[in-house]
Amino acid sequence: MLAQRVLCFVQTKESELHPLGSSYSLSKIYGEPMTLASNDNLLTQEEFMQAISDRLQEEPDLQIVNSTEQNIEVRIRGVRIDVPVETYFQAYLKDPDAIDNVLDKVVDDAYALVPDRSPASYEELKDRIFPMLKPIKILADIRERNLPMLAYQLLLNDLIVTYVIREPKSVVYINEKHLELWEVNEYTLHSQALENLRRLTNSTGKYKTVGTGAQRLFVWETQDGYDATRLLLTDVLVAWQQQLPGRIVIGVPNRDFLIAFSDSDRNVLEGVARQIQVDAHQQEHGLTDRLFTIRNATLREYEWD
C-alpha cells in the first residue's frame, strides 16, 4: 500500500497535531444549569455572547476563531479552547449583577486549560526542546505583528530552523526573550534540540522504505510533527545515500513528510519533484518545493543536471 501510494506520488492529507490543534472544553466548569433569577433587564443570550466576545478581545494572547449559538472557539498561544456560552449564561442569570465576575471567570477558566508556558528554567525544559523547520517568510509576519523574535537559524534556501518546547498536545516556540532569561546561546539551544530529536527518532521515528535500486524511496511520515525536521539528521541521510545509485535527493514539502530517493532514474526524479512542488503549496503546514542533497556529508541544495 505504501509503495503504491508513494510511487504514484500521492500523499494523504496530514492530521492536525498540535499545536496548533490541541482542543479543550470548559463545559464541566460549572456543572448543572443554575436557577434563573428574575430581572426585567436581563441580557438575552445573544447579547451575553457579545459581552463575552468583547471581554475576550481585551486579552492580547487570545484570539476568537469561530462563534456558534452554543460556543465561542478561541485560540490561546496555539491551543484551541471551546467556551460554552450556555454554561456561563446560566451563571449570569443566577446573579445578573455579577456579570463582570462571570466574564472574568470565562477568561480565567480558558487560561487555566492552557498548558503552562512560562519560560521556567532551561534545566527544567531542556529535554523537551526540539528543532522545527519553518518557511523563512514566518519572520516577516512576526515583525509585522510586533511579536518577540523567534530564536532561529538559517538553513538553506527558504527554510529556517526554529525551536519549540514540546508538550503533550502542543508546542510553544522559543524566542529571544527565553534565551535572554535562560542565559543560553543559540549554539547550546541547537545542540540540545538536535540531541532530543535524535533520541525521539531512535525511539519512535522509524522510517519506511519501498522499492529497490534507482526506484528505492525512503520516507519519514510518523506524524509526530518532526518528520520534515529530520532533514537535520544528516548522518541518517548519509547512510541512505550509500544505499542508492547516483545522488540522493531529499524533499520536505510539508511539516509531516520527508522523502529521499535517487536521481539515477529521471522519471522518478521528475515525478517526485512535481508532487513535492504541488504538496508544498497545497498541503497544510507547507514548507518548501526545493530539493536537497548530501555532499561531503553536508546538506546542500540539489542542482539539476
N, C-alpha and C positions, 0 to 999 in steps of 0.2 A: 504493500500500500504506500509506504513512504517512497519507495523507488519510483513508482508510477507517478506519484504526486510531484516529486521534485524534478524528475526527468522531464516531465511535461511543463515544468517551470510554473506550477500553480501553487500558491500559498493559501492556506486557510487564514482567515482573519484572526488576529490575536484577541485575547480577552483582556479586560482592564485589570491590572494587577494591584495598583496602589491606590496607592499613592493618591494617590492620584486616584483611586477608585474606591477607597475604603468608605463604607457606608454604615452609619449608626442611626439608631432611633431613640427618640425621647419618650415614646408612648407609655413607658412604665413609670415615669417620674412621679405622677400623681395618683395613679391607681384608678378607682371607680369614679364616675361622674359625681359632681357635688350638688347639693341642694341649691336651687336657684334663689337669689334674693329678689325682693320686689323693689323696683326702681323705675320711675317713669322716664328717666334719662339714660337708660342703658344703651350702650353701643350695640349695633347689630353685629352679627358675626363677620360680615364683610368689612364693617368699619373697624372692628377689632383686629382683623387680619392686616388692615392698612396700618394700624397703630404698631403692630409687631414689625411690619416691614420697615416703617420709619425708624423704629428703635434699632433694628439690626443694621441698618445702613449707617448708623453712627459709629459702628465698630470698624476700625481700619483693617483688621485681619480677617474680616468676614465678608463674603460675597453671596448675594442671593442668586441662586442658579435657576430655580423654577418655582412656580406657585400653582397650587390647585385649590379646590374648595376645602380640602382636608389638611393639606400640608404645605409648608414652605421649605423648599430644599435649599440649604446653604452649604458653602464650602469654607472651611477654616483651615488655612495652611495646608491645602491639598486633601483634607478629609471631608467627605460629604456627610452632612447631618440632616435628618428629617425632623422638622419642627411640627409637631401635631397641633394644629390650631385649635381643634375642638377641646383637647385636653386643657389647654391654657385658658380657653374661653370659659370653660366651666369654673375654673379657679377665679376668673374675673367676676363671673356672675354671683359667686358666693359672697364677694366683698368688693363691689364696684369702686369704692373709694380707695382701694389699694391697687389700682390699676398700674401705677408706676412700679410697685413692688413685683407685680406679676410680670411686667415687661422686663424688668431687671432679671427676674428668675429665668425667663426664656434664654437670655444671653448667658447667664451663669451655667445653666444646665447644658447648653450647647458646648461651651468651652470645657466643661467637665468631661465630656465624652471624647475629647481630642487627646491623643497620647501626649505625654509630657515632652515638650520640645525645647525646654530650656537648655542652654548650652552645656550645663553641668561641667564636669571636668573632663579633660582629654583622656585621662587614665580610665575613667568610668565608661567612656564611649568608644574608645579606640578599636575594640574588637567588633564593633558594629558599623564601622566606617568602610564604605565601598566606593570605587570609582563608577562613574556612569557617563557614557558618551552622550553628547548633545550637539545639535547643529549650532554653529557659531552665531547664527542670527539671533539666538536667545539673548545674547549680550546686549544687543540694541534695544530689545524690549525691556530689559531690566533697567537700562539707563533712562529710557523714556518714562518709566513708571517711578523713577527716583527711588529704587529699592537698593538695599545693600548689595554690593557687587559680589557675585559668586567667587569662591575660590576655584580656580580652574587653571588648566594648562592647554596650550595649543597642541593639537595632534598633527593631522595632515589635512590639506585641502580645506573643507568646510566643517570640520569636526573639532570639538574641544573635549577635554576630559574634565568633568565636574565631579564633586564628591558629595556623598549623601550619608546620613545616619539611617541605618536600616531598622525598621520597626516591623512588627508582625504583619501589618496590612498597609503600610505606607512608608514613605521616606521623607526626610527633611534635608533640604540642600544646605550645605555648609557654605558660609560666606566669609568675607574678610574679617568681619567683627568676631566671628568664632575664633579664627586664628589668632587675632589680637588678644582675646580674652584667655585663650589657652596657652599663649606664648609658644606656638608651634609654627614652623615654617612649612611651605608647600612641599618641599622635598620629603620631609618626615611624613606629612599627610599622605602623599602619593605612595610612598613605600609601604605604609601601613595598609592603605586601601588595597594595593595590589596583593599584598600578603593575604588579606582577608578574602579577596576574590579567588585567589588560587586555592585557599583552603575550602571555600564553598564549592568550587568546581571539582576538586578531588573527591568531595563528599557526595554531591548530588548533581553536579553539572555534566553528566555523561553526554557525549556527542554521539551522533548516528552517522553511519557511512553506508553508501549504496554504490553499486556499480564496480567496475574494475578498469584498470589501465587508464587510458585517456578519458574515460567516461566516469571515473570514480568521483563521487561527491562526498564531502564531509559537511555535516550540518549540526549546528547548535540551535536547538529550539526547545529549551526546557521550560520556557515561560516563567522563569524566576525573576525577570526584569533585567538580567545582566548578560543575555546571550550575545548581543552585539558588542558589549564592552569586553568580552573575551578576546576581541581583536588585540588587546594589550598583552595577552599571554603568548608572546612571540615564540617561546620555547616549544609550545604545542604546535604552533603553525610550522615551525622548522621541521618538526617530526613528521607532520603531514606532507610537507614538501618532498621529503625523502621517499615518500611512497607514490609520488606522481611523476610522470614524464613531463618534460618541459618545465615551464614556470608555474608556480602556484598563483592562483587568482582568488581574491577574497572579496566578498561583498557583504555589507551590513545595511540593507535597505531600511530596516526599522529596528527599534529597540529590542525586539524579541526574536531576532533571526540573524544568524551568521552562516554563510555558505562559502566553502572553499573547493576549488576544482582546478584542473589543468587547462592550460591554453593550447595543448597539443592538438585537440580536436576543435577545429574552427567553428563547426556547427554548435557544439556545446558552449563554447565561449560566447558566441554571438547570441545564442538563445537565452542563456542565463543572464547575460548582461542586459538584454532587453527587458527581461522580467524584473531584474533588480531596479531598473530605471522606472518601470511602472509602479512597483511596490513602494519605492521611496517617496513617491508623490501621492499615492492613493491610500496606503495603509496608515493606521493610527501610529502615533509615535515615530513618524518617518525621520530618517537620519540623512542618508546620502545615496546618490546614484553613482558615486565614484567607485572605482575598483582599486584594490590594493594588492601588493605582493610582498614577498620576503626576499631581500637581497643582502648578502653578508650578515645573515641572522638579524636583520633590522627591517622594520616595517617601512615600506616605501609605496609611493603611488604607482599603480600599474600603468605602463606605457605600451600602447598598441603598436604592433609592427606595421 
